[in-house]
Amino acid sequence: MTPKSPDQLFIVARRLLALATLLITVTYLVLTFYELIFHGWCENADVNAPHFSIGAGNGTLKVRYNFCVAAVVSLCVWTCFTIKVRVMLAKVLVAVSCILLYYYTAYGLERISPTFDIDAFNDIEYRYWKGQTITVTEVSSRLGAPLAKGCQNSCQEEFGEHELWLYSYMPSCGFGWVIYGVYMDKQGKVLHVYRMKEP
């Protein structure tokens, strides 16, 4: 068996690189769009979301990040072996799209209640810390309907029977969450005003 020439080895290496790049990129896109649809757009706001206390997304967040980096690096390397300008530009465009897609799924999905007013929330928060009594009627009239409400299981020991009104929500595929929430007691008075930038 005759040894392969450097040109033949180069062609084989380039084909293997192309195959690896396609597999990595397609895997990244399939995983990302699955998360975007089922753990992003279609996920309902939930006061008992597992990521409420940490603000980080589900287990695929780091996996998607690693695949994104691998896809971008392999696309850039593959571009170096490309002669046609149009093909080079197409590969660069795909690489940039992978980065933008990751950024959107990680940071761009946070929802805010359409009736939420930050100035009204600041005022309610200020009055709460001043020790003033605030009723559920006032919260409803000033902040409107929350994205989700219900008893938060992790706070039952601290607050007893209560209801959390959640005015912002980051789906589990995302990362980081500016939480705006108001805890009510069963008499319809504010127990606690919660604001937290997670993580």
C-alpha positions, -999 to +999 in steps of 0.1 A: +000+000+000+015+033-011+017+061+014-006+090+009+009+122-004+007+154+016-020+167-007-042+136-001-037+138+036-047+175+035-079+166+016-087+139+041-081+162+071-102+189+055-131+165+050-129+152+085-129+188+098-159+196+077-177+165+090-169+172+126-179+209+122-213+199+107-220+174+135-211+198+162-230+227+147-261+206+140-261+191+175-258+226+190-286+239+169-310+210+176-303+211+213-306+249+215-339+250+196-353+222+217-345+242+248-357+274+233-391+259+224-399+236+253-379+253+282-382+288+269-412+300+248-436+273+260-425+272+297-451+287+321-441+311+349-439+292+382-434+305+417-418+272+426-394+271+397-363+251+407-340+279+395-358+306+415-332+307+443-301+305+420-312+322+388-293+298+367-309+276+340-312+239+337-284+214+331-281+220+294-269+256+298-232+247+302-236+219+276-250+244+251-222+269+259-196+242+253-212+232+220-215+268+210-178+274+216-168+242+198-191+251+168-177+286+165-140+275+168-145+246+143-163+269+118-135+295+121-108+268+115-129+254+086-131+289+071-093+290+069-094+261+045-120+278+022-111+295-010-144+309-022-154+342-006-191+334-006-185+301+012-162+319+037-188+345+044-215+319+049-194+300+075-187+333+093-224+341+093-232+307+108-206+312+135-220+347+144-255+333+144-245+305+168-232+332+192-263+354+189-286+324+194-268+314+225-269+349+239-307+351+231-315+318+247-294+326+278-302+362+284-331+373+262-361+354+274-369+371+307-406+381+309-420+410+327-457+414+334-472+438+308-488+459+336-457+460+358-444+495+366-410+498+381-416+531+398-448+518+415-428+487+426-400+509+440-426+529+459-443+498+473-408+484+483-399+517+500-431+518+520-427+482+530-393+488+544-406+519+562-430+496+580-462+508+563-492+485+558-498+477+521-529+458+509-534+434+481-558+458+465-532+485+463-506+461+448-531+449+423-541+485+413-505+497+410-487+467+396-516+449+378-518+411+373-486+390+380-472+365+356-477+338+383-490+335+418-492+308+444-477+295+476-440+292+474-431+259+491-396+269+502-410+299+521-439+282+540-418+278+572-408+315+571-441+331+560-467+304+568-498+305+546-491+330+519-492+338+482-463+351+461-472+374+432-444+371+407-440+399+382-409+387+363-398+353+351-368+338+334-374+304+318-352+275+329-331+275+297-320+311+305-294+325+329-298+355+352-331+368+365-341+401+380-369+389+403-397+412+413-421+395+437-446+405+464-456+381+492-491+384+506-506+369+537-541+353+539-555+386+552-546+403+520-516+424+534-481+425+521-457+402+540-425+409+520-414+427+489-387+408+471-363+421+445-332+401+435-307+400+406-300+363+401-273+352+399 
